[in-house]
Amino acid sequence: MEKMIEIRWHGRGGQGTVTAAKVLADACLSKGGYVQAFPEYGPERAGAPIRAFNRISEHAIRMYGPVLHPQIVSIADATLMDSVNVTEGSPDDCIYLVNTSRDPKEVRQKLKAKDTQKVYAVDATKIALDSFGKPLPNSSILGALSRITGVVTLDVMLENVKKSFGKKFAQKIIDGNLEATRRGYEEVKEG
């Protein structure tokens, strides 16, 4: 990693978006370097739009405001593309990762993404429902993010998902989240 990577997450309260940002930060910390993970809430209720942020660097991070020009935008709820400017401040080389069952080419058109920007789609909610029976896309998105960015390996991501979820949940839920992470890694598509 030569420069700082900034990630902006868009989701809704209760989808695990903030947890995903924290798990990614822990995974990056475990391989060395510096990270930040922090949320930005509006009205704190389930279903309300939220944003979370990550910064990942080999050097100390001395910035503390929101991520304004993210290299990566992760969208945990595709309906937010209709109500929130998810592309705001995105540079020409931005990578978009969207939780949707739609074809990535359709998502590219919806985002009005530039030819220089990459667009990926993964049906993270379906994967989560199949894997552990709850519509929480965060683990699937973490797997997809691991694959498309290479910021951490799948093994490191799995280890950190297990560590994070192991503190709170029964083994069945942990195993389901690990499966969702693997499937997100395997099933993400570029458009």
N, C-alpha and C positions, 0 to 999 in steps of 0.2 A: 504494500500500500504506500503510494508516494505522497498522496495528499489527504486532506480530511474528506471523508464521505459524509454527506448530510442526507438524512432520510426524513420525509414527512409522511405520517400515517393519517389516513382519514377513515373514520369508522363511526359507529353509533355506540352510545353507552350500553354496556352489557355484552358486547361482542368479543371482548378480550383484546382490544386494540392496544390499550395501555400495557397489559400484561405481555403482549407480543414484543413491544418496544423494550420492555425490561428484560425479557428472556434473550433477545438479540444482544443487548448490552452485556449481559452476563456471559454469553457465548463469546463475544469479542474480548472481554476481559480475560477469560480463561486462556486465550492464546497470546496474551500480552497486549500492550498498547493502552490507549486512553479512550474512554467512551463517556457519552452522556445519554441519558434516557429521561424524558420528562413529558408530562401531559399538558394539554391546554383544554380546560373544560369550559363549556357554556353552562346552561342550566343542568345541574347534576341529576339527570334522571335517565332511566333506561330508554333507549331509542333516540336520545338527543344526539345531534352531530358532535363529534369530538375530534381533536387532533392530538397526535403525540409526535415526538421528535427523537431522533438519534443523531449523534455525531460520533464518528469513529475515526481515530487518528493514531499514528505512531508517535506523535508528539503531544505534549500537554495542551489541553484545549482551554483557551482563555475567553471563549465566547459564551454568553449565557442567555441570549435572547432566543426567540423562535427561529426556526429554520425558514429563511426567506427564499432561498434559491436551491431547492433540493435536487441532488443528482438522481435520487430515487423517490418515487411517490407510490406508496402502497395504499390501495383503496379497498377496504374490507367490506364495503357495502356499495354496490354499483349504483343504487338509487341516488347516492350522493352526487353523482355526476350531473344530475338534473337540478340540484338545488345549491351546490357549493362549487366555487371555482377551484376545482382540484388541480388545475394546471397553473395556477397563479405562481409567477416567479420561476417557473421551470426553465432551465437552460436548454439550449439546442440539443444537448446530448443526454437529456433526462431519460430515465427508465421508468416506465409505468407498469405496475403490477396490480391487476384488478381481479377481485373475487366475482366471477360471473360464469354463467353457463354459455354465454354468447361467444361467438367466434372472435378471436383476437382482432381480425380485420374489421369487424363491426365496431369493436371497442375503439380501435384506432380512429375510425371515422367519427364516432361520438365525441372523442376527446379532441378531435381536430389536431391530432399529433402531427408534428413535422416529420419529414422523411428521415431526418437525422436522429429522431427519438425512437426508442424501442418500446414496444407495447407487448405485454404478456398477460395472459388470462389463465386462471385456474378456478375450477368450480369448488372452492374451498368449503362452502357451506354443505354441499352434497357430500364431499369427502368426510367432513366432520359427522354428519348424520349417519353415514355408513359405518364410520369407525367407532364412534362412541355414543351415538344417539342424541346429540345436542347440536343445535345450529350455531356453533361457535367456531368461526373460521380461522382463529389465530394460529393454531399449530400448523394447519395446511399452508397458510401463507408463509410462515417461517420456513417451511421446507422449500417452497417455491423460491423464496427470496435467497435462500442458501444456494440454490442451483443457478439462478440467473445472475447473481452478483459475485459468487465465490468469496464473499467477505468472511465466511466461515465454512468449513466442510460440513457435510451432512452428519458425520459422526460427532463432531463437536456440537452441532445443533441438537441432535438427539440426546446427547449427554446432558445438555442444559435444560431441555424440555423436561427430561426425567427428574432432574434435580429440582426445578422450579415447581412442577406439579406434584412431586413426591411429598412435598411438605403439607399439601392440603387435601389430597384426594386418595381414594381407594385405588388399589392396583389395577382394577379393571379400567378405570378412567385414565390412569397413567398409560397403560398399554394402548388404549384407544387413541390417545393424543400422540403417542410415538408412531402408531400406524398412520395417522393423519399427516404427520410431518413427512414421513417417507413418501406417502402418496402425493402430497403437494410437490415434493421434489421431482417425482417421476412424471406427474401429469400436467405440469405447467406447459403452456403452448405460446409460441411467439407469433405475432401477427404483423 
